[in-house]
Amino acid sequence: MTDSDCVLIAGAGPVGMTTALALSKAGIPVKMFDALAEIPADHRASTLHPSTLMLVEELDMTPELLRQGIESPLFQWRDRTTDRIVAEFDYRDISDVLTYPYALQLEQHKTIEIARDIALSIDGFELYRERELTDLIQNDDGVEITVQAPDGSRETHRGRFLIGADGGRSVVRKSLDIDFPGFTWPERFIIVSTYYDFEEAAGYRYRNYVAHPEQWCAMIKVPGEHSEGIWRALFPAFGDAPDEHVLSDEWIQARFAECYPYDPPYDLVHRNLYSVHQRVAASFAKGRVALAGDAAHVNNPLGGMGMNSGIHDGLNLAKKLEEAWHGGGHEALLARYDRQRRPMAEKYVQAQSIANKRTLQENDPEARERRLKELADTRNDKVLNRAYLLRASLVQMVQEADAIE
Ligand SMILES: Cc1cc2nc3c(=O)[nH]c(=O)nc-3n(C[C@H](O)[C@H](O)[C@H](O)COP(=O)(O)OP(=O)(O)OC[C@H]3O[C@@H](n4cnc5c(N)ncnc54)[C@H](O)[C@@H]3O)c2cc1C
């Protein structure tokens, strides 16, 4: 075996890392490169859906995920204008098709760390940090990438295939000249966290979507750095209000007070403001290079589908590359990967995350009542409830993708 007998992966986020682990467990050498020195602990994904828990079982991550995460079978839709719980869904209602009848609340960086620690124990897995992919070229035999260190020095590496798991601004996708159509929401999202316990105070579950015509929000509980339990809230920040204003204690306290009046002020642990996009790459593969995760599709976080569907991409792709590694025929296999995963990103992840946001923010009173009633009716009808949970858990998406030839 030569140095270039490996799969190259750009990006050691949750998608890159779980994909690397799947390939390594299959005995395929992996060289992984990430621009950052460390795994960022910023507030991003917080939920592993039941479908993802089932898929990562074969990676041996489950015991540690379950040890660190919080089981969350229930999630709520609320209406703040009438202060009511519109619908409370329960994953246990579809426990006949789930190995784990709950979502697992766990910070994204911990999921990455768990995958990394297992991967590092496998011979043939190499992780290079502070190596930013800047260029790639490919031919019939393989791919050559250039990575740059912080001091500006450059190295080249070769592999049989390259996976671009380098996030929404993917250099891999841009280098392949693959279009990334879609749109950016006009409002930005602000994510903040507090130790204040909304379950105890107001009967929130660990995942809650709270509708309101102007100030809708999502409230999510995660374990916290020392399993102390911490609540994250996601609020919209409209117009061109300066960053300092919407990131100020005063602005955030006012948003929290709308969710639940509390005095003295909430303790604020973390805050971050960001723009949100809905985009799907025009192709998930070109030649010997494939995209997965945010490099291939981005969406708003309502419903917690970005990281989950990205991990589903990566594990699907790992199976295709394992087959190509042993038997060749990568063109057909990567074309099938594209056929299986790209339409699913549109049909489930884009459609559901956009619908979730529209329900939360609807400001026409009639339309708003209709949307909320639909949710309540869905919850109260056995057949509709089951169909909704199969979609929300992403189980249906995985089954449908796998059935595509
Ligand atoms: C506030 C918020 C809440 C969210 N909540 C959820 C949730 O509950 N559930 C859910 O499923 N999703 C959620 N998401 C989405 C989720 O965080 C993303 O979908 C997920 O991070 C995508 O993983 P990834 O590995 O594809 O990309 P990323 O996590 O972006 O990782 C990309 C990696 O590539 C590296 N990189 C970038 N460029 C290069 C380069 N040129 N060379 C080498 N390395 C490079 C980066 O350093 C990074 O480590 C949320 C997102 C946000 C912002």
The ligand as an SDF file (V2000), in Angstrom:
LIG
                    3D

 53 58  0  0  0  0  0  0  0  0999 V2000
  -27.5180   27.2830   16.4810 C   0  0  0  0  0  0  0  0  0  0  0  0
  -27.5240   26.0080   15.7350 C   0  0  0  0  0  0  0  0  0  0  0  0
  -28.2770   24.9600   16.2300 C   0  0  0  0  0  0  0  0  0  0  0  0
  -28.3190   23.7650   15.5250 C   0  0  0  0  0  0  0  0  0  0  0  0
  -29.0520   22.7420   16.0260 N   0  0  0  0  0  0  0  0  0  0  0  0
  -29.0890   21.5490   15.3820 C   0  0  0  0  0  0  0  0  0  0  0  0
  -29.7650   20.4030   15.9530 C   0  0  0  0  0  0  0  0  0  0  0  0
  -30.3430   20.4490   17.0500 O   0  0  0  0  0  0  0  0  0  0  0  0
  -29.7590   19.2470   15.2290 N   0  0  0  0  0  0  0  0  0  0  0  0
  -29.1130   19.1570   14.0320 C   0  0  0  0  0  0  0  0  0  0  0  0
  -29.1450   18.0810   13.4260 O   0  0  0  0  0  0  0  0  0  0  0  0
  -28.4170   20.2020   13.4990 N   0  0  0  0  0  0  0  0  0  0  0  0
  -28.3880   21.3890   14.1490 C   0  0  0  0  0  0  0  0  0  0  0  0
  -27.6590   22.4330   13.6480 N   0  0  0  0  0  0  0  0  0  0  0  0
  -26.9050   22.2620   12.3890 C   0  0  0  0  0  0  0  0  0  0  0  0
  -25.5710   21.5750   12.6400 C   0  0  0  0  0  0  0  0  0  0  0  0
  -24.8120   22.2900   13.5820 O   0  0  0  0  0  0  0  0  0  0  0  0
  -24.8270   21.4460   11.3250 C   0  0  0  0  0  0  0  0  0  0  0  0
  -25.6770   20.8690   10.3790 O   0  0  0  0  0  0  0  0  0  0  0  0
  -23.5640   20.5800   11.5250 C   0  0  0  0  0  0  0  0  0  0  0  0
  -22.5780   21.2730   12.2360 O   0  0  0  0  0  0  0  0  0  0  0  0
  -22.9950   20.1520   10.1730 C   0  0  0  0  0  0  0  0  0  0  0  0
  -21.8700   19.3650   10.4100 O   0  0  0  0  0  0  0  0  0  0  0  0
  -20.7030   19.2940    9.3230 P   0  0  0  0  0  0  0  0  0  0  0  0
  -19.7080   18.3440    9.8950 O   0  0  0  0  0  0  0  0  0  0  0  0
  -21.2900   19.0610    7.9980 O   0  0  0  0  0  0  0  0  0  0  0  0
  -20.1200   20.7780    9.2550 O   0  0  0  0  0  0  0  0  0  0  0  0
  -19.4290   21.6390   10.3780 P   0  0  0  0  0  0  0  0  0  0  0  0
  -19.9370   21.2910   11.7320 O   0  0  0  0  0  0  0  0  0  0  0  0
  -19.5250   23.0510    9.9280 O   0  0  0  0  0  0  0  0  0  0  0  0
  -17.9080   21.1670   10.3380 O   0  0  0  0  0  0  0  0  0  0  0  0
  -17.0710   21.5160    9.2640 C   0  0  0  0  0  0  0  0  0  0  0  0
  -15.6290   21.3430    9.7060 C   0  0  0  0  0  0  0  0  0  0  0  0
  -14.8120   21.6200    8.5870 O   0  0  0  0  0  0  0  0  0  0  0  0
  -13.7370   22.4460    8.9690 C   0  0  0  0  0  0  0  0  0  0  0  0
  -13.3360   23.1960    7.7700 N   0  0  0  0  0  0  0  0  0  0  0  0
  -13.9980   24.1800    7.1460 C   0  0  0  0  0  0  0  0  0  0  0  0
  -13.3440   24.5630    6.0310 N   0  0  0  0  0  0  0  0  0  0  0  0
  -12.2330   23.7740    5.9600 C   0  0  0  0  0  0  0  0  0  0  0  0
  -11.1560   23.6720    5.0290 C   0  0  0  0  0  0  0  0  0  0  0  0
  -11.0840   24.4560    3.9400 N   0  0  0  0  0  0  0  0  0  0  0  0
  -10.1940   22.7650    5.2680 N   0  0  0  0  0  0  0  0  0  0  0  0
  -10.2460   21.9390    6.3620 C   0  0  0  0  0  0  0  0  0  0  0  0
  -11.2320   22.0090    7.2740 N   0  0  0  0  0  0  0  0  0  0  0  0
  -12.2170   22.9020    7.0650 C   0  0  0  0  0  0  0  0  0  0  0  0
  -14.2850   23.2910   10.0980 C   0  0  0  0  0  0  0  0  0  0  0  0
  -13.2340   23.7580   10.9380 O   0  0  0  0  0  0  0  0  0  0  0  0
  -15.2180   22.3070   10.8010 C   0  0  0  0  0  0  0  0  0  0  0  0
  -14.5480   21.6030   11.8210 O   0  0  0  0  0  0  0  0  0  0  0  0
  -27.5870   23.6390   14.3150 C   0  0  0  0  0  0  0  0  0  0  0  0
  -26.8280   24.6900   13.8260 C   0  0  0  0  0  0  0  0  0  0  0  0
  -26.7850   25.8480   14.5180 C   0  0  0  0  0  0  0  0  0  0  0  0
  -25.9420   26.9570   13.9900 C   0  0  0  0  0  0  0  0  0  0  0  0
  1  2  1  0
  2  3  1  0
  2 52  2  0
  3  4  2  0
  4  5  1  0
  4 50  1  0
  5  6  2  0
  6  7  1  0
  6 13  1  0
  7  8  2  0
  7  9  1  0
  9 10  1  0
 10 11  2  0
 10 12  1  0
 12 13  2  0
 13 14  1  0
 14 15  1  0
 14 50  1  0
 15 16  1  0
 16 17  1  0
 16 18  1  0
 18 19  1  0
 18 20  1  0
 20 21  1  0
 20 22  1  0
 22 23  1  0
 23 24  1  0
 24 25  2  0
 24 26  1  0
 24 27  1  0
 27 28  1  0
 28 29  2  0
 28 30  1  0
 28 31  1  0
 31 32  1  0
 32 33  1  0
 33 34  1  0
 33 48  1  0
 34 35  1  0
 35 36  1  0
 35 46  1  0
 36 37  1  0
 36 45  1  0
 37 38  2  0
 38 39  1  0
 39 40  1  0
 39 45  2  0
 40 41  1  0
 40 42  2  0
 42 43  1  0
 43 44  2  0
 44 45  1  0
 46 47  1  0
 46 48  1  0
 48 49  1  0
 50 51  2  0
 51 52  1  0
 52 53  1  0
M  END
$$$$
